[in-house]
Amino acid sequence: MKIAKSASLRLMALLFLLPGLGGLVVSAVVSTRYLDTLPTSPVPEEMRVVPRNIHGTVVYQTRQEDRRLSIVEYSSVAVFLAGLTLGLVHLERWGNVRSSELDMEEEDLSAARSK
């Protein structure tokens, strides 16, 4: 595999991994804030009737808050998994190339010894 292809694959993996991880951190911070600020019983006057279980505590949020946090969580996981997949593909290709290079070096050494 050419070095440029390997570098671009590694870059793409990082470009997916880091934002995905960042989104997961953001969703964890928002969940923690929700745990501290949202009511633990429904408040229909404020439209806080959608339950969310956060670390065993049920808090009630609006549909918009639920949708927003769910989108951040699910999209972050998807982006992170895409980056992880690209990283694994890069590592496998790098391993295959490295293995074939080592095989070629062993063949060269064997040929040099037999002369």
C-alpha positions as CSV (number, residue, x, y, z in Angstrom):
1,M,0.0,0.0,0.0
2,K,1.3,3.4,-0.8
3,I,2.3,5.7,2.0
4,A,-0.1,8.5,0.8
5,K,-3.0,6.1,0.9
6,S,-2.0,4.9,4.4
7,A,-1.7,8.5,5.6
8,S,-5.0,9.6,4.2
9,L,-6.8,6.6,5.7
10,R,-5.2,7.3,9.1
11,L,-6.2,11.0,8.8
12,M,-9.8,10.0,7.9
13,A,-9.9,7.7,10.9
14,L,-8.8,10.5,13.2
15,L,-11.2,13.0,11.6
16,F,-14.1,10.7,12.5
17,L,-12.8,9.4,15.9
18,L,-12.1,12.8,17.5
19,P,-15.4,14.5,16.8
20,G,-17.3,11.3,17.7
21,L,-15.4,11.2,21.0
22,G,-16.1,14.9,21.5
23,G,-19.8,14.4,20.9
24,L,-19.9,11.6,23.4
25,V,-18.2,13.9,26.0
26,V,-20.7,16.7,25.2
27,S,-23.7,14.3,25.6
28,A,-22.3,13.1,29.0
29,V,-21.9,16.7,30.2
30,V,-25.5,17.5,29.1
31,S,-26.8,14.4,30.8
32,T,-25.1,15.3,34.0
33,R,-26.5,18.8,33.8
34,Y,-30.0,17.4,33.2
35,L,-29.5,15.2,36.2
36,D,-28.8,18.3,38.3
37,T,-31.4,20.6,36.9
38,L,-34.4,18.7,35.6
39,P,-37.3,17.6,37.8
40,T,-37.7,14.0,39.0
41,S,-41.4,14.1,38.6
42,P,-43.5,15.2,35.5
43,V,-44.3,18.9,35.3
44,P,-47.1,19.2,32.6
45,E,-47.2,23.0,32.9
46,E,-43.6,23.1,31.6
47,M,-44.2,20.3,29.1
48,R,-41.6,18.2,31.0
49,V,-43.3,14.8,30.6
50,V,-40.7,12.7,28.7
51,P,-38.7,10.5,31.1
52,R,-35.0,9.9,30.8
53,N,-33.1,7.5,33.0
54,I,-29.7,8.9,33.9
55,H,-27.6,6.7,36.2
56,G,-30.7,5.2,37.8
57,T,-32.5,8.5,38.4
58,V,-35.5,9.3,36.2
59,V,-35.7,13.0,35.2
60,Y,-38.4,14.5,33.0
61,Q,-37.6,16.7,30.0
62,T,-39.4,18.2,27.1
63,R,-39.7,16.4,23.7
64,Q,-37.3,18.9,22.2
65,E,-34.7,18.3,24.9
66,D,-35.1,14.6,24.5
67,R,-34.8,14.8,20.7
68,R,-31.7,17.1,20.8
69,L,-29.8,14.9,23.3
70,S,-30.7,11.7,21.5
71,I,-29.5,13.1,18.2
72,V,-26.2,14.1,19.7
73,E,-25.8,10.7,21.4
74,Y,-26.6,8.6,18.4
75,S,-24.8,10.6,15.8
76,S,-21.7,10.7,18.1
77,V,-21.7,7.0,18.4
78,A,-22.1,6.6,14.6
79,V,-19.3,9.0,13.8
80,F,-17.0,7.3,16.4
81,L,-17.8,3.8,15.1
82,A,-17.0,5.0,11.5
83,G,-13.7,6.3,12.7
84,L,-13.0,3.1,14.6
85,T,-13.8,1.1,11.5
86,L,-11.5,3.2,9.3
87,G,-8.7,2.9,12.0
88,L,-9.1,-0.9,12.0
89,V,-8.9,-1.1,8.2
90,H,-5.8,1.1,8.3
91,L,-4.2,-1.1,10.9
92,E,-5.0,-4.3,9.0
93,R,-3.6,-2.9,5.8
94,W,-0.5,-1.6,7.5
95,G,0.0,-5.1,9.1
96,N,-0.4,-6.8,5.8
97,V,2.1,-4.5,4.1
98,R,4.5,-4.9,7.0
99,S,4.2,-8.7,6.9
100,S,4.9,-8.8,3.2
101,E,7.9,-6.5,3.7
102,L,9.3,-8.8,6.4
103,D,8.7,-11.9,4.1
104,M,10.6,-10.2,1.3
105,E,13.5,-9.3,3.7
106,E,13.6,-13.0,4.8
107,E,13.7,-14.1,1.2
108,D,16.5,-11.7,0.5
109,L,18.5,-12.9,3.5
110,S,18.0,-16.5,2.5
111,A,19.1,-15.8,-1.0
112,A,22.2,-14.0,0.2
113,R,23.1,-16.8,2.6
114,S,22.8,-19.5,-0.1
115,K,25.3,-17.7,-2.4
